[in-house]
Amino acid sequence: MINVTIIAVGKLKESYLRDGCLEYIKRMGAYAKTQIIEINEEKCPDNPSENQIKAVIQKEGERILKKIPAGAAVFPLCIEGREYSSSDFSSLIENTSMSNSRICFVIGGSYGLDDKVKEMGKIKLSFGKMTLPHQLARLVLLEQIYRAFSIINNSKYHK
């Protein structure tokens, strides 16, 4: 069975997001063992300077790097990443799982991901040019991973 880890900066504050994420984690149980690792957001003042933002990204990045499972295929989510259709994303997961049973997705905080985290991924992912709150990105990612497994396994979910 494939092990999917999602490392995300910040906790889900809204119950509808928590409920949605739990629903997709439950559904994915037929296909993969799924784990969510939440990294605390670094405190940042209102109207931070560029250096303060860099420090936040770096500190969050250090915590993320410590949590990436050894040997996992890493897929950071970032604005400069590649966009995939759901079918292409399912192929990416299927092809990756043939050589690696551990897959790790990384969602950064409000200011993004540290370059060291981005460099861990051979492929960077993007949900498009629109900005999503990182908490909503987690729900969208879980739904797309579930959809990918549904496509791989010829389920009726993906139409």
DSSP file with accessible surface (Angstrom, degrees, kcal/mol):
  #  RESIDUE AA STRUCTURE BP1 BP2  ACC     N-H-->O    O-->H-N    N-H-->O    O-->H-N    TCO  KAPPA ALPHA  PHI   PSI    X-CA   Y-CA   Z-CA
    1    1 A M              0   0  151      0, 0.0     2,-0.2     0, 0.0    31,-0.1   0.000 360.0 360.0 360.0 144.3    0.0    0.0    0.0
    2    2 A I  E     -a   32   0A  27     29,-0.8    31,-2.7   100,-0.1     2,-0.6  -0.532 360.0-141.9 -78.4 141.5    1.1    3.5   -0.8
    3    3 A N  E     -ab  33 102A  52     98,-3.6   100,-2.8    -2,-0.2     2,-0.5  -0.936  16.4-168.0-105.7 119.5    1.9    5.9    2.1
    4    4 A V  E     -ab  34 103A   2     29,-3.2    31,-2.6    -2,-0.6     2,-0.4  -0.945   3.8-174.0-110.0 124.6    0.8    9.5    1.4
    5    5 A T  E     -ab  35 104A   9     98,-2.8   100,-2.7    -2,-0.5     2,-0.5  -0.961   7.3-165.0-117.0 133.7    2.0   12.2    3.7
    6    6 A I  E     -ab  36 105A   0     29,-2.7    31,-3.1    -2,-0.4     2,-0.6  -0.987   3.9-164.1-117.2 118.9    0.9   15.8    3.5
    7    7 A I  E     +ab  37 106A   0     98,-2.9   100,-3.0    -2,-0.5     2,-0.4  -0.920  17.1 177.3-101.2 123.4    3.0   18.3    5.4
    8    8 A A  E     -ab  38 107A   1     29,-2.8    31,-2.9    -2,-0.6     2,-0.5  -0.992  29.4-129.1-133.2 135.4    1.1   21.5    5.8
    9    9 A V  E    S+a   39   0A   0     98,-1.9    31,-0.2    -2,-0.4    32,-0.1  -0.694  77.2  17.4 -80.4 127.4    2.0   24.7    7.6
   10   10 A G  S    S-     0   0    2     29,-3.7     2,-0.3    -2,-0.5    29,-0.2   0.031  83.7 -88.5  96.3 156.5   -0.8   25.8    9.9
   11   11 A K        -     0   0  106     27,-0.1     2,-0.6    30,-0.0   124,-0.1  -0.706  41.1-104.3 -98.4 153.2   -3.8   24.2   11.5
   12   12 A L        -     0   0   15     -2,-0.3    -2,-0.1     1,-0.2    -1,-0.0  -0.688  37.5-179.7 -77.3 120.0   -7.2   24.0   10.0
   13   13 A K        +     0   0  133     -2,-0.6     2,-0.4     5,-0.0    -1,-0.2   0.767  56.9  73.8 -93.1 -29.3   -9.3   26.5   11.8
   14   14 A E  S  > S-     0   0   98      1,-0.1     4,-2.1     2,-0.0     3,-0.5  -0.741  71.4-142.5 -93.6 134.3  -12.7   26.1   10.1
   15   15 A S  H  > S+     0   0   66     -2,-0.4     4,-3.1     1,-0.2     5,-0.2   0.857 100.6  58.5 -63.7 -34.9  -14.8   23.0   10.9
   16   16 A Y  H  > S+     0   0  146      1,-0.2     4,-2.0     2,-0.2    -1,-0.2   0.874 107.8  47.0 -65.6 -32.7  -16.0   22.7    7.3
   17   17 A L  H  > S+     0   0    4     -3,-0.5     4,-2.6     2,-0.2     5,-0.2   0.926 113.2  48.0 -71.5 -43.9  -12.3   22.4    6.1
   18   18 A R  H  X S+     0   0  107     -4,-2.1     4,-2.7     2,-0.2    -2,-0.2   0.935 113.2  48.4 -59.5 -46.7  -11.5   19.8    8.8
   19   19 A D  H  X S+     0   0  101     -4,-3.1     4,-2.1     1,-0.2    -1,-0.2   0.909 112.1  48.7 -61.8 -43.1  -14.6   17.8    8.0
   20   20 A G  H  X S+     0   0   18     -4,-2.0     4,-2.0    -5,-0.2    -1,-0.2   0.928 112.5  47.9 -63.3 -44.7  -13.9   17.9    4.2
   21   21 A C  H  X S+     0   0    6     -4,-2.6     4,-2.5     1,-0.2     5,-0.2   0.932 111.2  50.6 -62.6 -44.7  -10.3   16.8    4.8
   22   22 A L  H  X S+     0   0  112     -4,-2.7     4,-2.4     1,-0.2    -1,-0.2   0.884 107.6  54.7 -61.5 -37.1  -11.3   14.0    7.1
   23   23 A E  H  X S+     0   0   68     -4,-2.1     4,-2.4    -5,-0.2    -1,-0.2   0.936 111.0  43.4 -62.4 -45.8  -13.9   12.8    4.6
   24   24 A Y  H  X S+     0   0   41     -4,-2.0     4,-2.3     2,-0.2    -2,-0.2   0.880 112.0  53.2 -71.5 -33.6  -11.2   12.5    1.8
   25   25 A I  H  X S+     0   0   43     -4,-2.5     4,-0.7     2,-0.2    -1,-0.2   0.934 110.3  48.8 -63.4 -42.5   -8.7   10.8    4.1
   26   26 A K  H >< S+     0   0  149     -4,-2.4     3,-1.2     1,-0.2     4,-0.3   0.944 111.9  48.5 -61.2 -46.9  -11.4    8.3    5.1
   27   27 A R  H >< S+     0   0   86     -4,-2.4     3,-1.1     1,-0.3    -1,-0.2   0.864 106.7  56.5 -62.7 -36.5  -12.2    7.6    1.4
   28   28 A M  H >X S+     0   0    0     -4,-2.3     4,-2.9     1,-0.2     3,-2.3   0.657  81.2  90.5 -72.0 -12.2   -8.5    7.2    0.5
   29   29 A G  T << S+     0   0   43     -3,-1.2    -1,-0.2    -4,-0.7    -2,-0.2   0.779  80.6  59.1 -55.4 -26.7   -8.2    4.5    3.1
   30   30 A A  T <4 S+     0   0   79     -3,-1.1    -1,-0.3    -4,-0.3    -2,-0.2   0.732 120.3  25.6 -72.3 -20.8   -9.0    2.0    0.4
   31   31 A Y  T <4 S+     0   0   51     -3,-2.3   -29,-0.8     1,-0.3     2,-0.3   0.683 125.7   7.7-114.6 -29.9   -6.0    3.1   -1.7
   32   32 A A  E  <  -a    2   0A   2     -4,-2.9     2,-0.6   -31,-0.1    -1,-0.3  -0.995  63.6-111.2-155.6 154.0   -3.4    4.5    0.6
   33   33 A K  E     -a    3   0A 135    -31,-2.7   -29,-3.2    -2,-0.3     2,-0.4  -0.849  44.9-160.7 -88.0 121.3   -2.3    5.1    4.2
   34   34 A T  E     -a    4   0A  26     -2,-0.6     2,-0.4   -31,-0.2   -29,-0.2  -0.912  14.6-178.6-116.0 135.5   -2.6    8.9    4.6
   35   35 A Q  E     -a    5   0A  95    -31,-2.6   -29,-2.7    -2,-0.4     2,-0.5  -0.995  12.5-155.9-132.3 134.8   -1.0   11.0    7.2
   36   36 A I  E     -a    6   0A  47     -2,-0.4     2,-0.5   -31,-0.2   -29,-0.2  -0.947   8.2-167.8-108.9 127.7   -1.3   14.8    7.7
   37   37 A I  E     -a    7   0A  26    -31,-3.1   -29,-2.8    -2,-0.5     2,-0.5  -0.975   8.6-154.8-115.5 118.2    1.6   16.5    9.5
   38   38 A E  E     -a    8   0A  72     -2,-0.5     2,-0.4   -31,-0.2   -29,-0.2  -0.821   3.0-158.5 -96.0 130.8    0.9   20.1   10.6
   39   39 A I  E     -a    9   0A   8    -31,-2.9   -29,-3.7    -2,-0.5    21,-0.0  -0.902  28.2-109.0-104.9 133.5    3.8   22.5   11.1
   40   40 A N        -     0   0  100     -2,-0.4     2,-0.2   -31,-0.2    23,-0.1  -0.356  32.8-114.9 -62.4 139.0    3.2   25.5   13.3
   41   41 A E        -     0   0   62    -32,-0.1     2,-0.3     1,-0.1    -1,-0.1  -0.525  30.8-116.9 -70.8 140.0    3.1   28.8   11.5
   42   42 A E        -     0   0   50     -2,-0.2     2,-0.1    14,-0.1    -1,-0.1  -0.581  32.6-108.9 -76.7 137.1    5.9   31.1   12.4
   43   43 A K        -     0   0  188     -2,-0.3    -1,-0.1    13,-0.0    -3,-0.0  -0.458  41.7-179.9 -66.8 141.2    4.8   34.3   14.1
   44   44 A C        -     0   0   39     -2,-0.1     3,-0.1    -3,-0.0     9,-0.0  -0.996  25.3-117.0-145.7 136.9    5.2   37.4   11.9
   45   45 A P        -     0   0   64      0, 0.0     2,-0.1     0, 0.0     7,-0.0  -0.248  42.5 -88.9 -69.5 161.2    4.3   41.0   12.6
   46   46 A D  S    S+     0   0  152      1,-0.2     0, 0.0     2,-0.0     0, 0.0  -0.436 114.4  13.9 -63.3 143.9    1.7   43.0   10.7
   47   47 A N  S    S-     0   0  160      1,-0.1    -1,-0.2    -2,-0.1     2,-0.0   0.949  93.6-161.5  51.8  57.6    3.3   44.6    7.7
   48   48 A P        -     0   0   29      0, 0.0    -1,-0.1     0, 0.0     2,-0.1  -0.307  14.3-115.7 -70.4 153.9    6.5   42.5    7.8
   49   49 A S     >  -     0   0   57      1,-0.1     4,-2.3     4,-0.0     5,-0.2  -0.340  32.1-103.2 -77.1 167.6    9.7   43.6    6.1
   50   50 A E  H  > S+     0   0  139      1,-0.2     4,-2.5     2,-0.2     5,-0.2   0.901 124.2  51.9 -60.0 -39.2   11.1   41.5    3.3
   51   51 A N  H  > S+     0   0  121      2,-0.2     4,-2.1     1,-0.2    -1,-0.2   0.876 107.7  51.3 -66.9 -36.9   13.8   40.2    5.7
   52   52 A Q  H  > S+     0   0   82      2,-0.2     4,-2.1     1,-0.2    -1,-0.2   0.909 110.4  49.3 -66.2 -39.5   11.1   39.2    8.3
   53   53 A I  H  X S+     0   0   46     -4,-2.3     4,-2.6     2,-0.2     5,-0.2   0.929 110.2  50.7 -64.2 -44.7    9.2   37.3    5.6
   54   54 A K  H  X S+     0   0  117     -4,-2.5     4,-2.5     1,-0.2    -1,-0.2   0.902 109.7  51.0 -59.2 -41.0   12.4   35.5    4.5
   55   55 A A  H  X S+     0   0   35     -4,-2.1     4,-2.6     2,-0.2    -1,-0.2   0.907 109.9  49.6 -64.3 -40.7   13.0   34.5    8.1
   56   56 A V  H  X S+     0   0    7     -4,-2.1     4,-2.6     2,-0.2     5,-0.3   0.952 112.2  47.4 -62.0 -48.9    9.5   33.1    8.5
   57   57 A I  H  X S+     0   0   29     -4,-2.6     4,-2.5     1,-0.2    57,-0.4   0.913 113.4  49.1 -60.3 -42.3    9.8   31.1    5.3
   58   58 A Q  H  X S+     0   0   90     -4,-2.5     4,-2.3    -5,-0.2    -1,-0.2   0.931 111.9  47.0 -65.5 -45.4   13.2   29.8    6.4
   59   59 A K  H  X S+     0   0   97     -4,-2.6     4,-1.7     2,-0.2    -2,-0.2   0.914 114.5  46.5 -65.3 -42.4   12.1   28.8    9.9
   60   60 A E  H  X S+     0   0    7     -4,-2.6     4,-2.4    -5,-0.2    -1,-0.2   0.920 111.2  54.2 -63.9 -39.8    9.0   27.0    8.6
   61   61 A G  H  X S+     0   0    1     -4,-2.5     4,-2.8    -5,-0.3    -2,-0.2   0.894 104.6  53.3 -60.9 -40.5   11.2   25.3    5.9
   62   62 A E  H  X S+     0   0   93     -4,-2.3     4,-1.3     1,-0.2    -1,-0.2   0.910 110.9  46.7 -61.8 -40.9   13.5   24.0    8.6
   63   63 A R  H  X S+     0   0   75     -4,-1.7     4,-0.6     1,-0.2    -2,-0.2   0.886 112.2  50.8 -68.9 -38.0   10.6   22.4   10.4
   64   64 A I  H >X S+     0   0    2     -4,-2.4     3,-1.7     1,-0.2     4,-0.9   0.940 105.8  54.8 -63.0 -48.4    9.2   21.0    7.2
   65   65 A L  H >< S+     0   0   56     -4,-2.8     3,-0.6     1,-0.3    -1,-0.2   0.852 103.8  55.8 -57.4 -34.0   12.5   19.4    6.2
   66   66 A K  H 3< S+     0   0  172     -4,-1.3    -1,-0.3     1,-0.2    -2,-0.2   0.714 109.0  48.2 -69.3 -21.4   12.7   17.5    9.5
   67   67 A K  H << S+     0   0  112     -3,-1.7    -1,-0.2    -4,-0.6    -2,-0.2   0.547  78.6 111.9 -99.5  -9.3    9.2   16.0    8.8
   68   68 A I  S << S-     0   0   23     -4,-0.9     3,-0.1    -3,-0.6     6,-0.0  -0.501  76.7-113.8 -68.3 125.0    9.7   14.7    5.3
   69   69 A P    >   -     0   0   32      0, 0.0     3,-2.0     0, 0.0    -1,-0.1  -0.334  37.5 -97.3 -61.3 138.7    9.7   10.9    5.4
   70   70 A A  T 3  S+     0   0   81      1,-0.3    32,-0.0    -3,-0.0    -3,-0.0  -0.300 105.9   7.2 -57.5 131.9   13.1    9.4    4.5
   71   71 A G  T 3  S+     0   0   55      1,-0.2    -1,-0.3    -3,-0.1    31,-0.2   0.465  93.6 146.0  78.0   1.8   13.2    8.3    0.9
   72   72 A A    <   -     0   0   16     -3,-2.0     2,-0.6     1,-0.1    31,-0.2  -0.395  56.5-116.5 -73.3 148.2    9.8    9.8    0.0
   73   73 A A  E     -c  103   0A  22     29,-2.7    31,-3.3    -2,-0.1     2,-0.4  -0.757  39.6-146.2 -77.8 122.6    9.0   11.3   -3.4
   74   74 A V  E     -c  104   0A   9     -2,-0.6    49,-0.6    46,-0.5    48,-0.5  -0.830  21.9-176.5-105.1 132.7    8.4   14.9   -2.6
   75   75 A F  E     -c  105   0A   8     29,-3.2    31,-1.8    -2,-0.4     2,-0.2  -0.876  11.3-162.8-126.4  95.3    6.0   17.2   -4.4
   76   76 A P  E     -c  106   0A   0      0, 0.0    49,-2.9     0, 0.0     2,-0.6  -0.560  15.1-134.9 -76.1 142.3    6.0   20.8   -3.1
   77   77 A L  E     +cd 107 125A  21     29,-2.8    31,-0.6    -2,-0.2     2,-0.3  -0.886  42.6 148.0 -96.6 121.7    3.0   23.0   -4.0
   78   78 A C  E >   -     0   0A  16     47,-2.9     3,-2.2    -2,-0.6    34,-0.0  -0.987  58.8-108.9-154.4 156.3    4.1   26.4   -5.2
   79   79 A I  E 3  S+     0   0A 110     -2,-0.3    49,-0.1     1,-0.3    -1,-0.1   0.812 117.8  52.2 -58.5 -32.9    3.0   29.1   -7.6
   80   80 A E  E 3  S+     0   0A 102     45,-0.1    -1,-0.3     2,-0.0    46,-0.1   0.437  90.8 110.7 -87.1   5.1    5.9   28.3  -10.0
   81   81 A G  E <  S-     0   0A  14     -3,-2.2     2,-0.3    44,-0.4    44,-0.3  -0.114  77.6 -89.1 -71.6 173.8    4.9   24.6  -10.1
   82   82 A R  E     - d   0 125A 142     42,-2.9    44,-2.0    45,-0.0     2,-0.3  -0.641  34.2-130.7 -87.0 140.5    3.5   22.8  -13.0
   83   83 A E  E     - d   0 126A 109     -2,-0.3     2,-0.4    42,-0.2    44,-0.1  -0.706  25.9-167.4 -88.9 141.2   -0.3   22.6  -13.5
   84   84 A Y        -     0   0   49     42,-0.5     2,-0.1    -2,-0.3    41,-0.0  -0.966  20.9-126.1-127.2 146.2   -1.8   19.1  -14.1
   85   85 A S     >  -     0   0   58     -2,-0.4     4,-2.7     1,-0.1     5,-0.2  -0.435  40.3-105.3 -73.6 164.7   -5.2   17.9  -15.3
   86   86 A S  H  > S+     0   0   31      1,-0.2     4,-2.3     2,-0.2     5,-0.2   0.909 122.8  49.9 -60.9 -39.9   -6.7   15.3  -12.9
   87   87 A S  H  > S+     0   0   56      2,-0.2     4,-1.9     1,-0.2    -1,-0.2   0.919 112.0  46.7 -65.4 -43.3   -5.9   12.5  -15.4
   88   88 A D  H  > S+     0   0   82      2,-0.2     4,-2.3     1,-0.2    -2,-0.2   0.884 110.9  53.1 -66.2 -36.6   -2.3   13.7  -15.7
   89   89 A F  H  X S+     0   0   12     -4,-2.7     4,-2.5     2,-0.2    -2,-0.2   0.913 107.0  51.8 -64.0 -40.6   -2.0   14.0  -12.0
   90   90 A S  H  X S+     0   0    4     -4,-2.3     4,-2.8     1,-0.2    -1,-0.2   0.908 109.2  50.6 -63.8 -38.4   -3.3   10.4  -11.5
   91   91 A S  H  X S+     0   0   50     -4,-1.9     4,-3.1     2,-0.2     5,-0.3   0.904 108.5  52.6 -64.0 -40.0   -0.6    9.2  -14.0
   92   92 A L  H  X S+     0   0   19     -4,-2.3     4,-2.4     2,-0.2    -2,-0.2   0.937 112.6  44.0 -60.4 -46.6    2.0   11.1  -12.0
   93   93 A I  H  X S+     0   0    2     -4,-2.5     4,-2.7     2,-0.2    -2,-0.2   0.930 115.0  48.8 -65.5 -43.7    1.0    9.4   -8.8
   94   94 A E  H  X S+     0   0   72     -4,-2.8     4,-1.0     1,-0.2    -2,-0.2   0.944 114.0  45.3 -62.3 -46.7    0.7    6.0  -10.5
   95   95 A N  H  X S+     0   0   96     -4,-3.1     4,-0.6     1,-0.2     3,-0.4   0.898 114.5  48.9 -64.9 -40.3    4.2    6.3  -12.1
   96   96 A T  H >X S+     0   0   21     -4,-2.4     4,-1.6    -5,-0.3     3,-1.3   0.922 107.2  55.3 -64.2 -41.9    5.7    7.6   -8.9
   97   97 A S  H 3< S+     0   0   32     -4,-2.7    -1,-0.2     1,-0.3    -2,-0.2   0.709  95.5  67.8 -69.2 -17.1    4.2    4.8   -6.8
   98   98 A M  H 3< S+     0   0  139     -4,-1.0    -1,-0.3    -3,-0.4    -2,-0.2   0.809 117.0  23.6 -69.7 -28.1    5.7    2.2   -9.1
   99   99 A S  H << S+     0   0  107     -3,-1.3     2,-0.3    -4,-0.6    -2,-0.2   0.509 130.9  36.4-113.1  -8.9    9.2    3.1   -7.9
  100  100 A N     <  -     0   0   35     -4,-1.6    -1,-0.3    -5,-0.1   -28,-0.0  -0.936  50.9-165.3-149.9 123.2    8.4    4.6   -4.5
  101  101 A S  S    S+     0   0   64     -2,-0.3   -98,-3.6    -3,-0.1     2,-0.5   0.503  78.7  72.3 -86.0  -3.1    5.7    3.6   -1.9
  102  102 A R  E     +b    3   0A 104    -31,-0.2   -29,-2.7  -100,-0.2     2,-0.4  -0.962  58.4 177.5-117.8 122.0    6.1    6.9    0.0
  103  103 A I  E     -bc   4  73A   2   -100,-2.8   -98,-2.8    -2,-0.5     2,-0.5  -0.979   6.8-167.8-123.1 134.1    4.8   10.1   -1.5
  104  104 A C  E     -bc   5  74A   0    -31,-3.3   -29,-3.2    -2,-0.4     2,-0.4  -0.983   3.9-167.0-128.9 122.9    5.0   13.4    0.3
  105  105 A F  E     -bc   6  75A   1   -100,-2.7   -98,-2.9    -2,-0.5     2,-0.5  -0.864  10.8-154.6-103.6 143.5    3.2   16.6   -0.6
  106  106 A V  E     -bc   7  76A   0    -31,-1.8   -29,-2.8    -2,-0.4     2,-0.5  -0.979   9.8-171.9-127.0 124.7    4.2   19.9    1.0
  107  107 A I  E     -bc   8  77A   7   -100,-3.0   -98,-1.9    -2,-0.5   -29,-0.1  -0.968  18.1-148.7-113.6 121.5    1.9   23.0    1.4
  108  108 A G        -     0   0    7    -31,-0.6     5,-0.2    -2,-0.5   -99,-0.2  -0.071  18.5 -99.1 -79.0-177.1    3.7   26.1    2.7
  109  109 A G  B >   -E  112   0B   8      3,-1.0     3,-1.7  -101,-0.1    -1,-0.2  -0.006  58.6 -62.4 -88.7-161.6    2.3   28.9    4.8
  110  110 A S  T 3  S+     0   0   84      1,-0.3     3,-0.1    23,-0.0    -2,-0.1   0.765 135.4  43.5 -58.8 -29.3    1.0   32.3    3.9
  111  111 A Y  T 3  S-     0   0   94      1,-0.3    -1,-0.3   -58,-0.1     2,-0.2   0.388 113.1-116.8-102.0   2.8    4.4   33.4    2.5
  112  112 A G  B <   -E  109   0B  32     -3,-1.7    -3,-1.0     2,-0.0    -1,-0.3  -0.562  43.2 -39.2 101.8-164.7    5.2   30.2    0.6
  113  113 A L        -     0   0   10     -5,-0.2   -55,-0.1    -2,-0.2   -56,-0.1  -0.820  51.9-109.5-109.9 146.7    7.9   27.6    0.8
  114  114 A D    >>  -     0   0   30    -57,-0.4     4,-2.1    -2,-0.3     3,-0.8  -0.376  31.0-119.0 -66.2 145.2   11.6   27.9    1.4
  115  115 A D  H 3> S+     0   0  102      1,-0.2     4,-2.5     2,-0.2     5,-0.2   0.841 113.3  61.0 -57.8 -33.2   13.8   27.1   -1.6
  116  116 A K  H 3> S+     0   0  118      2,-0.2     4,-0.6     1,-0.2    -1,-0.2   0.866 106.5  46.0 -63.9 -34.6   15.4   24.2    0.2
  117  117 A V  H X> S+     0   0    0     -3,-0.8     3,-1.1     2,-0.2     4,-0.5   0.930 111.6  51.2 -71.8 -44.7   12.0   22.5    0.4
  118  118 A K  H >< S+     0   0   30     -4,-2.1     3,-1.3     1,-0.3    -2,-0.2   0.883 104.8  57.8 -59.0 -38.0   11.2   23.3   -3.2
  119  119 A E  H 3< S+     0   0  146     -4,-2.5    -1,-0.3     1,-0.3    -2,-0.2   0.715  92.6  69.5 -67.9 -18.9   14.5   21.7   -4.2
  120  120 A M  H << S+     0   0   93     -3,-1.1     2,-0.5    -4,-0.6   -46,-0.5   0.755  89.8  76.0 -68.1 -24.6   13.5   18.5   -2.5
  121  121 A G    <<  -     0   0    5     -3,-1.3   -46,-0.2    -4,-0.5     3,-0.1  -0.774  61.2-162.0 -96.3 129.4   10.9   17.9   -5.2
  122  122 A K  S    S+     0   0  210    -48,-0.5     2,-0.4    -2,-0.5    -1,-0.2   0.829  92.0  35.1 -69.4 -32.4   11.8   16.8   -8.7
  123  123 A I  S    S-     0   0   53    -49,-0.6     2,-0.4    -3,-0.1    -1,-0.2  -0.989  75.8-156.2-125.2 129.4    8.3   18.0   -9.7
  124  124 A K        -     0   0   67     -2,-0.4   -42,-2.9   -49,-0.2     2,-0.3  -0.850  15.5-145.1-101.9 141.4    6.7   21.1   -8.2
  125  125 A L  E     -d   82   0A   8    -49,-2.9   -47,-2.9    -2,-0.4   -44,-0.4  -0.796  14.9-174.6-109.0 150.8    2.9   21.3   -8.4
  126  126 A S  E     -d   83   0A  12    -44,-2.0   -42,-0.5    -2,-0.3     3,-0.1  -0.996  25.0-150.3-140.0 144.2    0.6   24.3   -8.8
  127  127 A F  S    S-     0   0   82      1,-0.4     2,-0.2    -2,-0.3     3,-0.2   0.271  70.4 -80.8 -91.0   8.4   -3.2   24.5   -8.7
  128  128 A G        -     0   0   10      1,-0.1    -1,-0.4   -49,-0.1   -47,-0.1  -0.644  57.2 -57.8 122.1-176.7   -3.0   27.4  -11.1
  129  129 A K  S    S+     0   0  180     -2,-0.2     2,-0.2    -3,-0.1    -1,-0.1   0.666 101.8  96.5 -80.4 -15.5   -2.3   31.1  -11.1
  130  130 A M  S    S-     0   0  165     -3,-0.2     2,-0.4     1,-0.1    -3,-0.2  -0.504  79.2-121.3 -73.5 143.6   -5.1   31.9   -8.6
  131  131 A T        -     0   0  127     -2,-0.2    -2,-0.1    -4,-0.0    -1,-0.1  -0.734  28.1-167.1 -86.3 129.3   -4.0   32.2   -5.0
  132  132 A L        -     0   0   62     -2,-0.4    -5,-0.0     2,-0.0     2,-0.0  -0.919  31.4-105.0-110.8 143.9   -5.7   29.8   -2.6
  133  133 A P     >  -     0   0   82      0, 0.0     4,-2.5     0, 0.0     3,-0.4  -0.427  35.0-120.6 -59.9 140.8   -5.6   30.1    1.1
  134  134 A H  H  > S+     0   0   30      1,-0.2     4,-1.3     2,-0.2   -25,-0.0   0.815 112.7  56.7 -60.9 -26.2   -3.2   27.3    2.3
  135  135 A Q  H  > S+     0   0   27      2,-0.2     4,-1.1     1,-0.2    -1,-0.2   0.915 109.6  44.1 -70.1 -40.3   -5.9   25.8    4.4
  136  136 A L  H  > S+     0   0   58     -3,-0.4     4,-2.5     1,-0.2     5,-0.2   0.873 105.9  62.4 -70.1 -34.3   -8.2   25.4    1.4
  137  137 A A  H  X S+     0   0   10     -4,-2.5     4,-2.9     1,-0.2    -1,-0.2   0.867  98.7  57.0 -58.7 -34.4   -5.3   24.1   -0.7
  138  138 A R  H  X S+     0   0    8     -4,-1.3     4,-2.5     2,-0.2    -1,-0.2   0.930 108.2  45.5 -63.2 -45.2   -5.1   21.2    1.7
  139  139 A L  H  X S+     0   0   33     -4,-1.1     4,-2.5     2,-0.2    -2,-0.2   0.934 113.9  48.7 -63.9 -44.7   -8.7   20.2    1.0
  140  140 A V  H  X S+     0   0   46     -4,-2.5     4,-2.5     1,-0.2    -2,-0.2   0.926 111.7  50.4 -61.9 -43.2   -8.3   20.6   -2.8
  141  141 A L  H  X S+     0   0    0     -4,-2.9     4,-2.6    -5,-0.2     5,-0.2   0.942 110.1  49.0 -61.2 -47.4   -5.1   18.5   -2.7
  142  142 A L  H  X S+     0   0    0     -4,-2.5     4,-2.6     1,-0.2    -1,-0.2   0.918 111.5  49.8 -60.4 -41.5   -6.8   15.7   -0.7
  143  143 A E  H  X S+     0   0   25     -4,-2.5     4,-2.9     1,-0.2    -1,-0.2   0.928 112.2  47.7 -63.3 -41.9   -9.7   15.7   -3.2
  144  144 A Q  H  X S+     0   0   38     -4,-2.5     4,-2.5     2,-0.2    -2,-0.2   0.871 111.0  50.2 -70.1 -34.6   -7.3   15.5   -6.1
  145  145 A I  H  X S+     0   0    1     -4,-2.6     4,-2.4     2,-0.2     5,-0.2   0.938 112.8  47.4 -65.8 -45.0   -5.3   12.7   -4.6
  146  146 A Y  H  X S+     0   0   27     -4,-2.6     4,-2.3    -5,-0.2    -2,-0.2   0.938 112.3  49.8 -60.4 -44.0   -8.5   10.8   -3.9
  147  147 A R  H  X S+     0   0   52     -4,-2.9     4,-2.6     1,-0.2    -1,-0.2   0.917 108.7  53.4 -60.6 -41.8   -9.6   11.5   -7.5
  148  148 A A  H  X S+     0   0    1     -4,-2.5     4,-2.8     1,-0.2    -1,-0.2   0.939 109.9  46.4 -60.5 -45.7   -6.2   10.3   -8.8
  149  149 A F  H  X S+     0   0    4     -4,-2.4     4,-2.1     1,-0.2    -1,-0.2   0.878 110.8  54.1 -64.9 -34.4   -6.6    7.0   -6.9
  150  150 A S  H  <>S+     0   0    0     -4,-2.3     5,-3.2    -5,-0.2    -2,-0.2   0.909 110.3  46.2 -64.7 -41.2  -10.1    6.7   -8.2
  151  151 A I  H ><5S+     0   0   36     -4,-2.6     3,-1.6     3,-0.2    -2,-0.2   0.946 111.8  50.9 -65.1 -47.3   -8.9    7.1  -11.8
  152  152 A I  H 3<5S+     0   0   39     -4,-2.8    -2,-0.2     1,-0.3    -1,-0.2   0.877 116.2  41.7 -57.3 -37.9   -6.1    4.6  -11.3
  153  153 A N  T 3<5S-     0   0   84     -4,-2.1    -1,-0.3    -5,-0.2    -2,-0.2   0.213 112.3-116.8 -99.2  14.8   -8.5    2.1   -9.9
  154  154 A N  T < 5 +     0   0  151     -3,-1.6    -3,-0.2     1,-0.1    -4,-0.1   0.839  54.6 167.0  54.4  40.2  -11.3    2.8  -12.5
  155  155 A S      < -     0   0   40     -5,-3.2     3,-0.5    -6,-0.2    -1,-0.1  -0.384  47.0-120.6 -78.2 162.6  -13.7    4.0   -9.8
  156  156 A K  S    S+     0   0  185      1,-0.2    -1,-0.1    -2,-0.1    -5,-0.1   0.578  94.9  89.4 -79.2 -10.1  -16.9    5.8  -10.8
  157  157 A Y  S    S+     0   0   51      1,-0.1     2,-0.6    -7,-0.1    -1,-0.2   0.910  78.5  62.3 -56.9 -46.6  -15.9    8.9   -8.8
  158  158 A H              0   0   59     -3,-0.5    -1,-0.1   -11,-0.2     0, 0.0  -0.718 360.0 360.0 -86.7 119.8  -14.1   10.6  -11.7
  159  159 A K              0   0  206     -2,-0.6    -2,-0.0     0, 0.0    -3,-0.0  -0.829 360.0 360.0-115.3 360.0  -16.4   11.3  -14.6
